[in-house]
């Protein structure tokens, strides 16, 4: 399950392997009507590059809108 980053074209050769990582997700939403809702979602994860001591911060947050039709 180790993620990889592969590149091509002008960026070819930038392939990177990462170790498997465990992270978390937090999400909260509010339903305005039976069909429309809005919410916030955040992901918390760090990826370690294989065979190095380097890591990449994968944390992110966002707003979402949902409409059921």
C-alpha positions in Angstrom: 0.0 0.0 0.0 3.0 2.3 -0.2 2.1 5.3 -2.3 4.3 6.4 -5.3 4.7 9.5 -7.3 5.5 8.9 -11.0 6.2 11.6 -13.5 6.4 11.8 -17.3 7.0 14.3 -20.1 9.4 17.2 -19.2 9.3 16.1 -15.5 10.2 12.4 -16.2 12.7 10.9 -13.8 11.1 12.4 -10.7 9.7 9.1 -9.5 9.5 8.9 -5.7 8.4 6.0 -3.4 6.8 6.7 0.0 6.4 4.4 3.1 2.9 3.4 4.1 1.3 6.1 6.3 -1.5 6.3 8.8 -3.5 9.5 9.1 -6.9 10.9 10.1 -9.8 12.7 8.7 -12.2 15.1 10.5 -15.4 16.2 8.9 -18.5 18.2 10.0 -21.5 19.2 7.9 -24.7 21.1 8.2 -27.9 20.2 6.2 -29.8 23.4 5.3 -32.6 21.5 3.6 -33.4 17.9 2.7 -31.3 18.4 -0.5 -28.6 20.9 0.3 -25.7 20.8 2.8 -22.3 22.4 3.5 -19.4 21.3 5.5 -15.7 21.3 6.4 -13.3 18.4 6.0 -9.6 18.1 7.1 -7.0 15.4 6.5 -4.0 14.9 8.8 -1.2 12.8 7.4 2.6 12.9 6.9 4.4 10.7 4.2 8.0 9.6 4.8 10.1 9.1 1.7 11.5 5.5 1.4 15.2 5.1 2.3 15.5 8.8 3.5 14.8 10.8 6.6 12.7 13.3 4.5 8.9 13.6 4.9 6.0 15.4 3.1 3.2 17.1 4.9 -0.1 16.0 3.4 -2.4 17.9 5.8 -5.2 19.8 4.1 -8.6 21.3 4.7 -11.5 22.3 2.5 -15.1 23.4 2.3 -17.7 21.3 0.5 -21.2 21.8 -0.9 -23.6 18.9 -1.5 -26.8 18.9 -3.4 -28.9 15.7 -3.7 -31.1 15.5 -6.8 
